[in-house]
Amino acid sequence: MQLTPHVYVCHIDDGADAHPGGSNNYFVGDPKEEMILIDTGTQDREWTRTILEYYEKLGSPKITGIAITHGHADHYGGVDRMYDAMQAPILCHPKLVKTLQKLAPKEAVRPLRSREMLETGGGVRMRAVFTPGHAVDHVCYHLSKERVLFTGDTILGSSSSTMQDLGAYMKSLELLKKFRHEIIAPAHGGVVNKPRAGRLVQTYIDHRNQRESQVLGSLGKGIESVEEMVKDIYPKNLKKGLRDGAARNVRNHLDKLSKEGRVSKKETFNLNK
């Protein structure tokens, strides 16, 4: 599906509970000239076959870069097959280089620079934006001319996300607000158009702040374990497949609060008076 004059999305219905709405890989540029592929999907052959079939439908244009958002397998797992088919440089955060060099020729993997501008067909210029938090090696991409923000797993289209480092994640969300956009193109869930797209980053920030207040509220009730906090904060009918993610998010909030000196951690967590 074509989103804008220079953005095409290949959608995968993967049925994952953790990110409802499926997954997306993007081709950016002019299919009559050159393009950049964002993410490669998992090692699942059906997923990579779908991407390659879509690539053929675009006319198999020259790919000037395979840009990876971060080091989770559903984003780079198919990089070997994409490289074999496209013979394009693989672009990623410096901290992901060694991992990808195990899947493709070492010389094919190139580290991105913060705020680096990537150029491809149709006069497209797309900026790489380092956004740690969901993963330490996360990169978003901004297509300024068409006001598209490719958010990887930092912002999803149909749900909230998880993170490894909440403090870094919040800083990354504040950074993304500075890049003007009318479309958010996430790695999972539906593509978000205006006017919701313009509000979504702030919505994510508000959601995390609200969750922090709920965690503090649980501590105020004397609840000290992560598992009991999940029961206190989240709906009673929370899907089983989402419970681990909920627990990780609660733990991340507690770790952030602990670093800030607002809670203490021994065997359990407690509010500091």
SEDRENGU-384711 format. One record per residue (C-alpha): residue number from 0; x, y, z; residue in one letter. Coordinates in steps of 0.25 Angstrom, whole numbers, plus 2048, in hexadecimal, padded with zeros to 3 digits. Example, Ala and Ser with C-alpha at 12.3 -4.5 7.8 and 13.67 -1.06 7.14 Angstrom:
<atoms>
+-----+-----+-----+-----+----+
:   i :  xx :  yy :  zz : aa :
+-----+-----+-----+-----+----+
:   0 : 831 : 7EE : 81F :  A :
:   1 : 837 : 7FC : 81D :  S :
+-----+-----+-----+-----+----+
</atoms>
This chain:
<atoms>
+-----+-----+-----+-----+----+
:   i :  xx :  yy :  zz : aa :
+-----+-----+-----+-----+----+
:   0 : 800 : 800 : 800 :  M :
:   1 : 805 : 80E : 7FD :  Q :
:   2 : 804 : 818 : 808 :  L :
:   3 : 80A : 824 : 802 :  T :
:   4 : 811 : 827 : 7F5 :  P :
:   5 : 81E : 820 : 7FA :  H :
:   6 : 81A : 817 : 805 :  V :
:   7 : 814 : 809 : 803 :  Y :
:   8 : 810 : 7FF : 80E :  V :
:   9 : 811 : 7F0 : 80D :  C :
:  10 : 808 : 7EB : 818 :  H :
:  11 : 809 : 7DD : 81F :  I :
:  12 : 7FD : 7D7 : 827 :  D :
:  13 : 806 : 7D0 : 832 :  D :
:  14 : 7FB : 7CE : 83C :  G :
:  15 : 804 : 7D2 : 848 :  A :
:  16 : 7FD : 7D6 : 855 :  D :
:  17 : 808 : 7DF : 859 :  A :
:  18 : 806 : 7E9 : 84D :  H :
:  19 : 7F8 : 7E8 : 848 :  P :
:  20 : 7F6 : 7EC : 83A :  G :
:  21 : 801 : 7E5 : 833 :  G :
:  22 : 80E : 7E9 : 82F :  S :
:  23 : 814 : 7F3 : 824 :  N :
:  24 : 820 : 7F4 : 81B :  N :
:  25 : 822 : 800 : 813 :  Y :
:  26 : 828 : 804 : 805 :  F :
:  27 : 82C : 812 : 804 :  V :
:  28 : 830 : 819 : 7F7 :  G :
:  29 : 82C : 818 : 7E9 :  D :
:  30 : 82A : 80A : 7E3 :  P :
:  31 : 82E : 80F : 7D6 :  K :
:  32 : 83B : 813 : 7DB :  E :
:  33 : 840 : 80F : 7E9 :  E :
:  34 : 83A : 80C : 7F7 :  M :
:  35 : 83E : 809 : 805 :  I :
:  36 : 838 : 7FD : 80C :  L :
:  37 : 834 : 7FF : 81B :  I :
:  38 : 836 : 7F2 : 823 :  D :
:  39 : 836 : 7E4 : 81E :  T :
:  40 : 82C : 7DC : 827 :  G :
:  41 : 82F : 7CF : 82E :  T :
:  42 : 836 : 7C3 : 829 :  Q :
:  43 : 828 : 7BD : 826 :  D :
:  44 : 829 : 7B9 : 817 :  R :
:  45 : 81A : 7BD : 815 :  E :
:  46 : 81D : 7CB : 81A :  W :
:  47 : 82A : 7CD : 812 :  T :
:  48 : 823 : 7C7 : 805 :  R :
:  49 : 818 : 7D2 : 807 :  T :
:  50 : 822 : 7DD : 807 :  I :
:  51 : 82A : 7D8 : 7FB :  L :
:  52 : 81D : 7D6 : 7F3 :  E :
:  53 : 819 : 7E4 : 7F6 :  Y :
:  54 : 826 : 7E9 : 7F2 :  Y :
:  55 : 824 : 7E2 : 7E5 :  E :
:  56 : 817 : 7E9 : 7E3 :  K :
:  57 : 81E : 7F6 : 7E5 :  L :
:  58 : 827 : 7F2 : 7D9 :  G :
:  59 : 833 : 7ED : 7E1 :  S :
:  60 : 839 : 7FB : 7E1 :  P :
:  61 : 847 : 7FD : 7E6 :  K :
:  62 : 848 : 7FD : 7F5 :  I :
:  63 : 852 : 808 : 7FB :  T :
:  64 : 850 : 803 : 809 :  G :
:  65 : 84A : 7F9 : 812 :  I :
:  66 : 847 : 802 : 81E :  A :
:  67 : 845 : 7FA : 82B :  I :
:  68 : 83D : 801 : 837 :  T :
:  69 : 843 : 7F8 : 842 :  H :
:  70 : 848 : 7EB : 847 :  G :
:  71 : 83C : 7E2 : 849 :  H :
:  72 : 83B : 7D6 : 840 :  A :
:  73 : 82D : 7DA : 83A :  D :
:  74 : 834 : 7E6 : 834 :  H :
:  75 : 842 : 7E1 : 82F :  Y :
:  76 : 83F : 7D1 : 82E :  G :
:  77 : 83D : 7D2 : 81F :  G :
:  78 : 84A : 7DA : 81C :  V :
:  79 : 852 : 7CF : 816 :  D :
:  80 : 847 : 7CC : 80C :  R :
:  81 : 844 : 7DB : 809 :  M :
:  82 : 853 : 7DD : 807 :  Y :
:  83 : 854 : 7D1 : 7FD :  D :
:  84 : 849 : 7D7 : 7F5 :  A :
:  85 : 84C : 7E5 : 7F5 :  M :
:  86 : 85C : 7E6 : 7F7 :  Q :
:  87 : 85A : 7F3 : 7FF :  A :
:  88 : 861 : 7F9 : 80B :  P :
:  89 : 85B : 7F5 : 818 :  I :
:  90 : 85A : 802 : 821 :  L :
:  91 : 858 : 801 : 830 :  C :
:  92 : 85B : 807 : 83E :  H :
:  93 : 86A : 805 : 841 :  P :
:  94 : 867 : 7FC : 84D :  K :
:  95 : 860 : 7F2 : 843 :  L :
:  96 : 86B : 7F1 : 839 :  V :
:  97 : 872 : 7E4 : 83F :  K :
:  98 : 864 : 7DD : 83F :  T :
:  99 : 861 : 7DF : 831 :  L :
: 100 : 86F : 7DC : 82C :  Q :
: 101 : 86C : 7CE : 830 :  K :
: 102 : 860 : 7CD : 826 :  L :
: 103 : 867 : 7D5 : 81A :  A :
: 104 : 874 : 7D8 : 815 :  P :
: 105 : 87C : 7E1 : 81F :  K :
: 106 : 87F : 7EB : 815 :  E :
: 107 : 870 : 7EC : 811 :  A :
: 108 : 86C : 7F1 : 81F :  V :
: 109 : 86E : 800 : 822 :  R :
: 110 : 86C : 808 : 82F :  P :
: 111 : 863 : 814 : 82E :  L :
: 112 : 867 : 822 : 833 :  R :
: 113 : 85D : 829 : 83C :  S :
: 114 : 854 : 832 : 834 :  R :
: 115 : 85B : 82D : 827 :  E :
: 116 : 853 : 830 : 81A :  M :
: 117 : 850 : 824 : 811 :  L :
: 118 : 84E : 827 : 802 :  E :
: 119 : 847 : 81F : 7F8 :  T :
: 120 : 83E : 820 : 7EB :  G :
: 121 : 834 : 82A : 7E9 :  G :
: 122 : 83C : 835 : 7F0 :  G :
: 123 : 839 : 82E : 7FD :  V :
: 124 : 841 : 832 : 809 :  R :
: 125 : 83E : 82B : 816 :  M :
: 126 : 844 : 82E : 824 :  R :
: 127 : 849 : 823 : 82E :  A :
: 128 : 845 : 827 : 83C :  V :
: 129 : 84B : 81F : 847 :  F :
: 130 : 840 : 81B : 851 :  T :
: 131 : 845 : 812 : 85C :  P :
: 132 : 83B : 80D : 866 :  G :
: 133 : 833 : 802 : 860 :  H :
: 134 : 840 : 7FC : 85D :  A :
: 135 : 84E : 802 : 85F :  V :
: 136 : 851 : 802 : 850 :  D :
: 137 : 843 : 807 : 84B :  H :
: 138 : 843 : 811 : 83F :  V :
: 139 : 837 : 818 : 839 :  C :
: 140 : 837 : 81F : 82C :  Y :
: 141 : 830 : 82C : 828 :  H :
: 142 : 82C : 830 : 819 :  L :
: 143 : 82B : 83F : 81B :  S :
: 144 : 825 : 842 : 80D :  K :
: 145 : 819 : 839 : 80F :  E :
: 146 : 819 : 83A : 81E :  R :
: 147 : 81A : 82C : 821 :  V :
: 148 : 820 : 826 : 82D :  L :
: 149 : 824 : 818 : 82D :  F :
: 150 : 824 : 814 : 83C :  T :
: 151 : 828 : 805 : 83C :  G :
: 152 : 823 : 800 : 84A :  D :
: 153 : 825 : 80D : 851 :  T :
: 154 : 816 : 811 : 84D :  I :
: 155 : 80D : 806 : 848 :  L :
: 156 : 800 : 808 : 840 :  G :
: 157 : 7F6 : 800 : 849 :  S :
: 158 : 7FB : 7FF : 857 :  S :
: 159 : 806 : 804 : 860 :  S :
: 160 : 814 : 7FF : 860 :  S :
: 161 : 81E : 7F8 : 869 :  T :
: 162 : 82C : 7FE : 86D :  M :
: 163 : 839 : 7F9 : 872 :  Q :
: 164 : 83D : 807 : 878 :  D :
: 165 : 831 : 810 : 87C :  L :
: 166 : 839 : 81C : 87F :  G :
: 167 : 840 : 81C : 871 :  A :
: 168 : 832 : 818 : 86B :  Y :
: 169 : 82C : 825 : 870 :  M :
: 170 : 837 : 82E : 86B :  K :
: 171 : 836 : 827 : 85E :  S :
: 172 : 827 : 82A : 85D :  L :
: 173 : 82A : 839 : 861 :  E :
: 174 : 834 : 839 : 855 :  L :
: 175 : 82A : 833 : 84B :  L :
: 176 : 820 : 83F : 84E :  K :
: 177 : 82B : 848 : 848 :  K :
: 178 : 829 : 841 : 83A :  F :
: 179 : 81D : 847 : 833 :  R :
: 180 : 814 : 83B : 82E :  H :
: 181 : 806 : 839 : 829 :  E :
: 182 : 808 : 82A : 827 :  I :
: 183 : 80D : 820 : 831 :  I :
: 184 : 812 : 813 : 82A :  A :
: 185 : 815 : 809 : 835 :  P :
: 186 : 81B : 7FB : 834 :  A :
: 187 : 80E : 7F5 : 83B :  H :
: 188 : 800 : 7F9 : 83A :  G :
: 189 : 7F8 : 802 : 831 :  G :
: 190 : 7FF : 80E : 82A :  V :
: 191 : 7FA : 81B : 831 :  V :
: 192 : 7F5 : 827 : 829 :  N :
: 193 : 7F2 : 835 : 82D :  K :
: 194 : 7EC : 83A : 836 :  P :
: 195 : 7EF : 82F : 840 :  R :
: 196 : 7FE : 82D : 83B :  A :
: 197 : 801 : 83B : 83F :  G :
: 198 : 7FC : 838 : 84E :  R :
: 199 : 801 : 82A : 84F :  L :
: 200 : 80F : 82D : 854 :  V :
: 201 : 809 : 835 : 85F :  Q :
: 202 : 7FF : 82B : 862 :  T :
: 203 : 80A : 821 : 864 :  Y :
: 204 : 811 : 82A : 86E :  I :
: 205 : 804 : 82C : 875 :  D :
: 206 : 801 : 81D : 876 :  H :
: 207 : 80F : 81A : 87C :  R :
: 208 : 80D : 826 : 886 :  N :
: 209 : 7FF : 820 : 88A :  Q :
: 210 : 805 : 812 : 88B :  R :
: 211 : 810 : 818 : 895 :  E :
: 212 : 805 : 81E : 89D :  S :
: 213 : 7FE : 811 : 89E :  Q :
: 214 : 80B : 80A : 8A2 :  V :
: 215 : 80D : 814 : 8AD :  L :
: 216 : 7FE : 812 : 8B1 :  G :
: 217 : 800 : 803 : 8B2 :  S :
: 218 : 80C : 805 : 8BB :  L :
: 219 : 804 : 80F : 8C4 :  G :
: 220 : 7FA : 803 : 8C6 :  K :
: 221 : 806 : 7FB : 8CB :  G :
: 222 : 807 : 7F2 : 8BF :  I :
: 223 : 815 : 7EE : 8BD :  E :
: 224 : 817 : 7E4 : 8B3 :  S :
: 225 : 816 : 7E6 : 8A4 :  V :
: 226 : 80C : 7DB : 8A2 :  E :
: 227 : 803 : 7E1 : 8AC :  E :
: 228 : 804 : 7EE : 8A5 :  M :
: 229 : 801 : 7E9 : 898 :  V :
: 230 : 7F4 : 7E3 : 89E :  K :
: 231 : 7F1 : 7F1 : 8A5 :  D :
: 232 : 7F4 : 7F9 : 899 :  I :
: 233 : 7EF : 7F2 : 88C :  Y :
: 234 : 7E1 : 7ED : 888 :  P :
: 235 : 7DE : 7DF : 88F :  K :
: 236 : 7DB : 7DA : 881 :  N :
: 237 : 7E9 : 7DD : 87B :  L :
: 238 : 7ED : 7D3 : 871 :  K :
: 239 : 7F7 : 7C8 : 876 :  K :
: 240 : 800 : 7CC : 86A :  G :
: 241 : 801 : 7DA : 86F :  L :
: 242 : 804 : 7D7 : 87E :  R :
: 243 : 813 : 7D6 : 87C :  D :
: 244 : 814 : 7E3 : 875 :  G :
: 245 : 80B : 7EA : 880 :  A :
: 246 : 815 : 7E5 : 88A :  A :
: 247 : 821 : 7EA : 883 :  R :
: 248 : 81B : 7F7 : 881 :  N :
: 249 : 818 : 7F8 : 890 :  V :
: 250 : 826 : 7F3 : 894 :  R :
: 251 : 82B : 7FE : 88A :  N :
: 252 : 823 : 809 : 892 :  H :
: 253 : 828 : 804 : 89F :  L :
: 254 : 837 : 804 : 89A :  D :
: 255 : 835 : 812 : 895 :  K :
: 256 : 82F : 816 : 8A2 :  L :
: 257 : 83A : 80F : 8AA :  S :
: 258 : 845 : 817 : 8A2 :  K :
: 259 : 83E : 824 : 8A5 :  E :
: 260 : 83E : 820 : 8B4 :  G :
: 261 : 82F : 820 : 8B5 :  R :
: 262 : 82E : 811 : 8B9 :  V :
: 263 : 838 : 807 : 8BF :  S :
: 264 : 83A : 7F9 : 8BB :  K :
: 265 : 83E : 7ED : 8C3 :  K :
: 266 : 836 : 7E0 : 8C1 :  E :
: 267 : 82A : 7E9 : 8BE :  T :
: 268 : 827 : 7F7 : 8BB :  F :
: 269 : 824 : 802 : 8C5 :  N :
: 270 : 820 : 811 : 8C4 :  L :
: 271 : 82B : 81A : 8CA :  N :
: 272 : 825 : 823 : 8D4 :  K :
+-----+-----+-----+-----+----+
</atoms>
